Amino acid sequence: MSPPYFLDALKLDAESAAAAEDGLRRDFAQRLKEIETARVFAFRRLNLARATTDIVAVAADEKAAVADAIAMLRGKLNWSSDSQARAEVLSRFAAVAQAVFLSLAPRGDGAEAAGVPDVVAAFESFERWYRDTHPNPFWILLDTYIPETPVVDF
């Protein structure tokens, strides 16, 4: 005996609903991953901006501020050796450090806000340059896994 005709129609409806649910879950997972990545990158940007500000704020002058900020970034990226690509990244980041330094510089009473560099724009410019010249966003560089080294007591 063959199954009643309505079971085939209901089976098609069930399969269609399952396919729609699967599609929604895939779309949701993809969108969630995009939002998660944006959040991670935003916090990395914030943390790097804080670290840069902390380093630059105690520097004696602009040259020292930029050098200290570059050294800090080199440390965060675990770059102990040099290469042309690394030198270019650090050189481009110098503009960010300089903008941070100038934004913290004391202003006279009549100083206009127009004279203060836009640090956010400097970060955006740096990120845009990196994105245009590299296959991945800059913030991926901070994904470097550093294995824990066991402490051995002799």
Residue frames as a rotation matrix with the C-alpha (Angstrom) as fourth column:
MET 1
0.584 0.812 0.000 0.00
0.812 -0.584 0.000 0.00
0.000 0.000 -1.000 0.00
SER 2
-0.326 -0.684 0.653 1.41
0.652 -0.663 -0.369 3.44
0.685 0.305 0.661 -0.91
PRO 3
-0.670 0.047 -0.741 1.44
0.639 -0.470 -0.608 6.27
-0.377 -0.881 0.285 1.64
PRO 4
0.455 0.891 -0.004 -1.44
0.800 -0.411 -0.437 8.73
-0.391 0.195 -0.900 1.43
TYR 5
0.234 -0.312 0.921 -0.81
0.767 -0.523 -0.372 11.69
0.597 0.794 0.117 -0.90
PHE 6
0.847 0.178 0.502 -0.99
-0.081 -0.888 0.452 14.25
0.526 -0.423 -0.738 1.91
LEU 7
0.764 -0.631 -0.133 2.05
0.364 0.253 0.896 12.73
-0.532 -0.733 0.423 3.65
ASP 8
-0.009 -0.766 0.643 4.21
0.999 -0.038 -0.032 13.67
0.048 0.642 0.765 0.65
ALA 9
0.328 0.201 0.923 2.94
0.334 -0.939 0.086 17.25
0.884 0.280 -0.375 0.78
LEU 10
0.987 0.048 0.153 3.54
-0.128 -0.340 0.932 17.46
0.097 -0.939 -0.330 4.54
LYS 11
0.484 -0.873 0.055 7.02
0.744 0.444 0.499 15.95
-0.461 -0.201 0.865 4.11
LEU 12
-0.024 -0.453 0.891 7.86
0.835 -0.500 -0.231 18.65
0.550 0.739 0.390 1.53
ASP 13
0.665 0.330 0.670 6.61
-0.050 -0.876 0.480 21.34
0.745 -0.353 -0.566 3.93
ALA 14
0.939 -0.337 -0.064 8.71
0.134 0.189 0.973 19.88
-0.316 -0.922 0.223 6.76
GLU 15
0.185 -0.914 0.361 11.83
0.955 0.254 0.154 19.70
-0.233 0.316 0.920 4.57
SER 16
0.151 -0.054 0.987 11.26
0.545 -0.829 -0.129 23.25
0.825 0.557 -0.096 3.36
ALA 17
0.907 0.210 0.365 10.91
-0.181 -0.589 0.788 24.49
0.381 -0.781 -0.496 6.95
ALA 18
0.706 -0.706 -0.047 14.08
0.482 0.431 0.763 22.62
-0.518 -0.562 0.645 7.95
ALA 19
0.006 -0.710 0.704 15.98
0.976 -0.149 -0.158 24.14
0.217 0.688 0.692 5.01
ALA 20
0.446 0.220 0.868 14.73
0.156 -0.974 0.166 27.63
0.881 0.062 -0.468 5.94
GLU 21
0.994 -0.090 0.065 15.83
-0.076 -0.115 0.990 27.10
-0.082 -0.989 -0.121 9.55
ASP 22
0.400 -0.900 0.173 19.25
0.816 0.435 0.381 25.83
-0.419 -0.011 0.908 8.44
GLY 23
0.054 -0.336 0.940 19.67
0.765 -0.592 -0.256 28.85
0.642 0.733 0.225 6.17
LEU 24
0.744 0.284 0.606 18.73
-0.127 -0.829 0.545 31.23
0.656 -0.482 -0.580 8.96
ARG 25
0.891 -0.450 -0.061 21.16
0.205 0.279 0.938 29.53
-0.405 -0.848 0.341 11.35
ARG 26
0.119 -0.872 0.476 23.98
0.991 0.136 0.003 29.82
-0.067 0.471 0.880 8.77
ASP 27
0.178 0.020 0.984 23.15
0.419 -0.906 -0.057 33.49
0.891 0.422 -0.169 8.15
PHE 28
0.937 0.213 0.277 22.93
-0.159 -0.447 0.880 34.14
0.311 -0.869 -0.386 11.88
ALA 29
0.658 -0.749 -0.077 26.24
0.593 0.452 0.666 32.38
-0.464 -0.484 0.742 12.56
GLN 30
-0.052 -0.677 0.734 27.94
0.938 -0.284 -0.196 34.39
0.342 0.679 0.650 9.80
ARG 31
0.372 0.270 0.888 26.49
0.095 -0.963 0.253 37.68
0.923 -0.010 -0.384 11.04
LEU 32
0.999 -0.028 -0.021 27.40
0.021 -0.005 1.000 36.82
-0.028 -1.000 -0.005 14.63
LYS 33
0.326 -0.941 0.088 30.96
0.903 0.338 0.266 36.09
-0.280 -0.007 0.960 13.55
GLU 34
-0.043 -0.291 0.956 31.14
0.649 -0.735 -0.195 39.48
0.760 0.612 0.221 11.76
ILE 35
0.688 0.379 0.618 29.83
-0.191 -0.728 0.659 41.29
0.700 -0.572 -0.428 14.84
GLU 36
0.895 -0.410 -0.172 32.20
0.349 0.407 0.844 39.35
-0.276 -0.816 0.508 17.12
THR 37
0.053 -0.912 0.407 35.17
0.993 0.006 -0.115 40.24
0.102 0.411 0.906 14.92
ALA 38
0.147 0.073 0.986 34.14
0.249 -0.968 0.035 43.91
0.957 0.241 -0.160 14.92
ARG 39
0.947 0.231 0.222 33.94
-0.159 -0.261 0.952 43.82
0.277 -0.937 -0.211 18.73
VAL 40
0.624 -0.774 -0.104 37.31
0.703 0.498 0.508 42.12
-0.341 -0.390 0.855 19.11
PHE 41
-0.117 -0.691 0.714 38.97
0.885 -0.399 -0.241 44.59
0.451 0.603 0.658 16.74
ALA 42
0.456 0.348 0.819 37.32
0.016 -0.924 0.383 47.57
0.890 -0.161 -0.427 18.47
PHE 43
0.994 -0.109 0.022 38.66
-0.020 0.015 1.000 46.45
-0.109 -0.994 0.013 21.86
ARG 44
0.292 -0.941 0.169 42.11
0.930 0.321 0.178 45.79
-0.222 0.105 0.969 20.40
ARG 45
0.011 -0.212 0.977 42.04
0.558 -0.809 -0.182 49.31
0.829 0.548 0.109 18.91
LEU 46
0.789 0.357 0.500 40.97
-0.198 -0.622 0.757 50.74
0.582 -0.696 -0.420 22.28
ASN 47
0.872 -0.475 -0.121 43.63
0.339 0.406 0.849 48.81
-0.354 -0.781 0.515 24.18
LEU 48
0.024 -0.886 0.463 46.36
0.994 -0.030 -0.108 49.83
0.110 0.463 0.879 21.74
ALA 49
0.210 0.120 0.970 45.20
0.233 -0.970 0.070 53.45
0.949 0.212 -0.232 21.96
ARG 50
0.976 0.142 0.163 45.32
-0.127 -0.232 0.964 53.29
0.175 -0.962 -0.208 25.76
ALA 51
0.562 -0.827 -0.032 48.77
0.716 0.466 0.520 51.72
-0.415 -0.315 0.854 25.75
THR 52
-0.059 -0.560 0.826 50.00
0.850 -0.462 -0.253 54.29
0.523 0.687 0.503 23.23
THR 53
0.539 0.349 0.767 48.53
-0.028 -0.902 0.430 57.13
0.842 -0.253 -0.476 25.29
ASP 54
0.979 -0.176 -0.101 50.11
0.127 0.143 0.982 55.81
-0.158 -0.974 0.162 28.49
ILE 55
0.230 -0.952 0.202 53.54
0.937 0.273 0.219 55.56
-0.264 0.139 0.955 26.84
VAL 56
-0.089 -0.231 0.969 53.34
0.708 -0.699 -0.102 58.89
0.700 0.677 0.226 25.02
ALA 57
0.789 0.529 0.313 52.02
0.177 -0.683 0.709 60.81
0.589 -0.503 -0.632 28.04
VAL 58
0.853 -0.488 -0.185 55.24
0.177 -0.064 0.982 60.30
-0.491 -0.871 0.031 29.99
ALA 59
0.314 -0.757 0.573 57.66
0.943 0.179 -0.281 60.91
0.110 0.629 0.770 27.11
ALA 60
-0.208 -0.536 -0.818 60.04
0.617 -0.721 0.316 63.83
-0.759 -0.439 0.481 27.34
ASP 61
-0.411 0.060 -0.910 59.39
-0.571 -0.795 0.205 65.04
-0.711 0.603 0.361 23.81
GLU 62
0.539 0.735 -0.412 57.75
-0.757 0.209 -0.619 64.10
-0.369 0.645 0.669 20.53
LYS 63
0.021 -0.625 -0.781 60.71
-0.797 0.461 -0.390 62.12
0.603 0.630 -0.489 19.22
ALA 64
-0.892 -0.345 0.292 60.91
-0.450 0.626 -0.637 60.05
0.037 -0.699 -0.714 22.40
ALA 65
-0.143 0.934 0.328 57.13
-0.638 0.166 -0.752 59.58
-0.757 -0.317 0.572 22.40
VAL 66
0.565 0.328 -0.757 57.13
-0.821 0.320 -0.473 58.17
0.087 0.889 0.450 18.88
ALA 67
-0.352 -0.793 -0.498 60.14
-0.638 0.592 -0.492 55.92
0.684 0.145 -0.715 19.60
ASP 68
-0.826 0.073 0.559 58.57
-0.476 0.443 -0.760 54.63
-0.303 -0.894 -0.331 22.81
ALA 69
0.212 0.977 0.029 55.22
-0.726 0.177 -0.664 53.97
-0.654 0.120 0.747 21.11
ILE 70
0.380 -0.160 -0.911 56.94
-0.791 0.454 -0.410 52.07
0.479 0.877 0.045 18.30
ALA 71
-0.729 -0.681 -0.065 58.88
-0.515 0.608 -0.605 50.01
0.452 -0.407 -0.794 20.84
MET 72
-0.489 0.645 0.588 55.64
-0.575 0.268 -0.773 49.27
-0.656 -0.716 0.240 22.70
LEU 73
0.541 0.722 -0.431 53.93
-0.797 0.277 -0.537 48.14
-0.269 0.634 0.725 19.49
ARG 74
-0.078 -0.675 -0.734 56.93
-0.719 0.548 -0.428 46.00
0.691 0.494 -0.528 18.56
GLY 75
-0.882 -0.264 0.390 56.64
-0.471 0.519 -0.713 44.34
-0.015 -0.813 -0.582 21.96
LYS 76
-0.075 0.948 0.310 52.89
-0.662 0.185 -0.727 43.76
-0.746 -0.260 0.613 21.65
LEU 77
0.694 0.315 -0.647 53.46
-0.718 0.368 -0.591 42.11
0.052 0.875 0.482 18.27
ASN 78
0.641 -0.533 0.552 56.38
-0.004 0.717 0.697 40.07
-0.767 -0.449 0.458 19.60
TRP 79
0.909 -0.375 0.181 58.63
0.179 -0.040 -0.983 41.38
0.376 0.926 0.031 16.85
SER 80
0.663 -0.734 -0.151 62.17
0.130 -0.086 0.988 40.80
-0.738 -0.674 0.038 18.04
SER 81
-0.421 -0.789 0.447 63.67
0.656 0.076 0.751 40.90
-0.626 0.610 0.485 14.54
ASP 82
-0.116 0.313 -0.943 63.36
-0.394 -0.886 -0.245 43.40
-0.912 0.343 0.226 11.71
SER 83
-0.344 0.027 0.938 62.11
0.834 0.468 0.292 43.08
-0.432 0.883 -0.184 8.16
GLN 84
-0.973 0.000 0.229 61.11
0.134 -0.813 0.567 45.55
0.186 0.583 0.791 5.50
ALA 85
-0.176 0.984 0.010 57.41
0.335 0.050 0.941 44.78
0.926 0.169 -0.338 6.04
ARG 86
0.263 0.232 -0.936 57.70
0.960 0.038 0.279 45.22
0.101 -0.972 -0.213 9.81
ALA 87
-0.692 -0.588 -0.419 59.65
0.613 -0.785 0.091 48.45
-0.382 -0.194 0.904 9.40
GLU 88
-0.777 0.469 0.419 56.89
0.105 -0.560 0.821 49.79
0.620 0.683 0.386 7.13
VAL 89
0.228 0.889 -0.398 54.18
0.628 0.178 0.758 48.94
0.744 -0.423 -0.518 9.69
LEU 90
0.091 -0.263 -0.960 56.12
0.955 -0.252 0.160 50.58
-0.284 -0.931 0.228 12.51
SER 91
-0.897 -0.438 0.060 56.87
0.429 -0.830 0.356 53.60
-0.106 0.345 0.932 10.35
ARG 92
-0.437 0.822 0.366 53.19
0.164 -0.327 0.931 54.03
0.884 0.467 0.008 9.52
PHE 93
0.362 0.572 -0.736 52.24
0.821 0.179 0.542 53.63
0.442 -0.801 -0.405 13.18
ALA 94
-0.619 -0.675 -0.402 54.56
0.781 -0.582 -0.226 56.53
-0.082 -0.454 0.887 14.01
ALA 95
-0.714 0.421 0.560 51.90
-0.024 -0.814 0.580 58.90
0.700 0.401 0.591 12.62
VAL 96
0.393 0.856 -0.337 49.42
0.327 0.213 0.921 57.52
0.860 -0.472 -0.196 15.16
ALA 97
0.117 -0.443 -0.889 51.91
0.993 0.069 0.097 57.99
0.018 -0.894 0.448 18.00
GLN 98
-0.863 -0.461 0.204 52.63
0.477 -0.878 0.033 61.52
0.164 0.126 0.978 16.82
ALA 99
-0.259 0.860 0.440 48.91
-0.043 -0.466 0.884 62.35
0.965 0.210 0.158 16.69
VAL 100
0.537 0.415 -0.734 48.48
0.665 0.327 0.671 61.02
0.518 -0.849 -0.100 20.23
PHE 101
-0.342 -0.756 -0.558 51.45
0.934 -0.339 -0.113 63.09
-0.104 -0.560 0.822 21.45
LEU 102
-0.894 -0.016 0.448 50.18
0.171 -0.936 0.307 66.27
0.415 0.351 0.840 19.81
SER 103
0.075 0.994 0.085 46.68
0.128 -0.094 0.987 65.70
0.989 -0.063 -0.135 21.16
LEU 104
0.532 0.067 -0.844 48.10
0.813 0.238 0.532 65.53
0.236 -0.969 0.072 24.70
ALA 105
-0.544 -0.809 0.221 50.35
0.727 -0.587 -0.356 68.57
0.418 -0.033 0.908 24.31
PRO 106
-0.210 0.454 -0.866 49.37
0.722 -0.525 -0.450 71.45
-0.659 -0.720 -0.218 26.56
ARG 107
-0.110 0.296 0.949 47.43
0.828 -0.501 0.253 74.21
0.550 0.813 -0.189 24.82
GLY 108
-0.983 -0.172 0.068 47.20
0.124 -0.885 -0.450 77.88
0.138 -0.433 0.891 25.68
ASP 109
-0.533 0.825 -0.190 43.94
0.169 -0.117 -0.979 79.33
-0.829 -0.553 -0.077 26.95
GLY 110
0.094 0.585 -0.806 43.00
-0.686 -0.548 -0.478 80.56
-0.721 0.598 0.350 23.49
ALA 111
-0.869 -0.494 0.017 43.92
-0.338 0.620 0.708 77.30
-0.360 0.609 -0.706 21.68
GLU 112
0.045 0.879 -0.475 41.40
-0.998 0.013 -0.069 76.15
-0.054 0.477 0.877 19.16
ALA 113
0.306 0.159 0.939 40.27
-0.281 0.957 -0.070 72.54
-0.910 -0.242 0.337 18.92
ALA 114
0.971 0.085 -0.222 41.11
-0.233 0.146 -0.962 72.72
-0.049 0.986 0.162 15.22
GLY 115
0.218 -0.972 -0.082 44.81
-0.896 -0.166 -0.412 72.54
0.387 0.164 -0.907 16.11
VAL 116
-0.121 -0.194 0.974 44.38
-0.709 0.703 0.052 69.22
-0.694 -0.684 -0.223 17.89
PRO 117
-0.724 -0.185 -0.665 45.06
-0.648 0.515 0.562 66.22
0.239 0.837 -0.492 15.64
ASP 118
0.418 0.906 0.059 42.30
-0.905 0.410 0.115 63.68
0.080 -0.102 0.992 15.19
VAL 119
-0.526 -0.676 0.516 43.72
-0.752 0.653 0.089 60.54
-0.397 -0.341 -0.852 16.80
VAL 120
0.154 0.663 0.732 40.77
-0.043 0.745 -0.666 58.40
-0.987 0.071 0.144 15.68
ALA 121
0.908 0.149 -0.392 41.35
-0.369 -0.162 -0.915 59.52
-0.200 0.976 -0.092 12.10
ALA 122
-0.019 -0.986 -0.165 45.06
-0.998 0.027 -0.050 58.65
0.054 0.163 -0.985 12.48
PHE 123
-0.453 -0.052 0.890 44.12
-0.356 0.926 -0.127 55.13
-0.817 -0.375 -0.438 13.63
GLU 124
0.577 0.765 0.287 41.63
0.015 0.342 -0.940 54.81
-0.817 0.546 0.186 10.78
SER 125
0.670 -0.414 -0.616 44.22
-0.742 -0.357 -0.567 55.95
0.015 0.837 -0.547 8.26
PHE 126
-0.429 -0.855 0.292 46.75
-0.871 0.477 0.116 53.45
-0.239 -0.204 -0.949 9.62
GLU 127
-0.221 0.434 0.873 44.19
-0.074 0.885 -0.459 50.62
-0.972 -0.166 -0.164 9.50
ARG 128
0.806 0.551 -0.218 43.08
-0.211 -0.078 -0.974 51.61
-0.553 0.831 0.054 5.99
TRP 129
0.217 -0.821 -0.528 46.69
-0.973 -0.136 -0.187 51.61
0.082 0.554 -0.828 4.75
TYR 130
-0.621 -0.479 0.621 47.26
-0.590 0.807 0.033 48.18
-0.517 -0.345 -0.783 6.30
ARG 131
0.152 0.790 0.594 44.03
0.032 0.597 -0.802 46.77
-0.988 0.141 0.065 4.85
ASP 132
0.839 0.188 -0.511 44.91
-0.446 -0.303 -0.843 48.13
-0.313 0.934 -0.170 1.39
THR 133
0.166 -0.893 -0.418 48.40
-0.926 0.004 -0.377 46.64
0.338 0.450 -0.827 1.43
HIS 134
-0.849 -0.423 0.315 47.90
-0.517 0.786 -0.339 43.35
-0.104 -0.451 -0.886 3.29
PRO 135
-0.623 0.617 -0.481 45.50
-0.032 0.594 0.804 40.42
0.782 0.516 -0.350 2.92
ASN 136
0.029 0.613 -0.790 44.22
0.873 0.369 0.318 40.60
0.486 -0.699 -0.524 6.52
PRO 137
0.777 0.282 0.563 43.29
0.004 -0.896 0.444 43.40
0.630 -0.342 -0.697 8.91
PHE 138
-0.142 -0.890 0.434 46.06
-0.492 -0.316 -0.811 44.75
0.859 -0.329 -0.393 11.16
TRP 139
0.133 0.265 0.955 44.34
-0.989 -0.023 0.144 43.49
0.060 -0.964 0.259 14.30
ILE 140
0.917 0.115 -0.381 44.91
-0.162 0.983 -0.091 39.88
0.364 0.146 0.920 13.22
LEU 141
0.031 -0.997 -0.067 48.58
-0.141 0.062 -0.988 40.43
0.990 0.040 -0.139 14.09
LEU 142
-0.360 -0.128 0.924 47.59
-0.890 -0.248 -0.382 40.53
0.278 -0.960 -0.024 17.75
ASP 143
0.748 0.660 -0.071 46.29
-0.629 0.739 0.240 36.94
0.211 -0.135 0.968 17.50
THR 144
-0.078 -0.874 -0.480 49.80
-0.486 0.454 -0.747 35.60
0.870 0.176 -0.460 17.99
TYR 145
0.919 0.372 -0.134 49.65
-0.111 0.569 0.815 32.70
0.380 -0.734 0.563 20.41
ILE 146
-0.135 -0.955 0.263 52.45
-0.730 -0.084 -0.678 32.61
0.670 -0.284 -0.686 22.94
PRO 147
0.387 0.289 -0.876 52.66
0.220 0.893 0.392 29.24
0.895 -0.344 0.282 24.65
GLU 148
0.829 -0.086 0.553 53.11
-0.546 -0.341 0.766 29.26
0.123 -0.936 -0.330 28.37
THR 149
-0.050 -0.911 -0.410 56.56
-0.326 0.403 -0.855 28.32
0.944 0.090 -0.317 29.50
PRO 150
0.753 0.364 -0.549 56.54
0.342 0.495 0.798 26.03
0.563 -0.789 0.248 32.48
VAL 151
0.370 -0.607 0.703 58.37
-0.816 -0.574 -0.067 27.29
0.444 -0.549 -0.708 35.50
VAL 152
0.559 -0.287 -0.778 60.88
0.313 0.942 -0.123 24.75
0.768 -0.175 0.616 36.68
ASP 153
0.749 -0.292 0.595 62.28
-0.655 -0.460 0.600 24.94
0.098 -0.839 -0.535 40.15
PHE 154
0.312 -0.722 -0.618 65.80
-0.066 0.632 -0.772 23.53
0.948 0.282 0.150 40.38
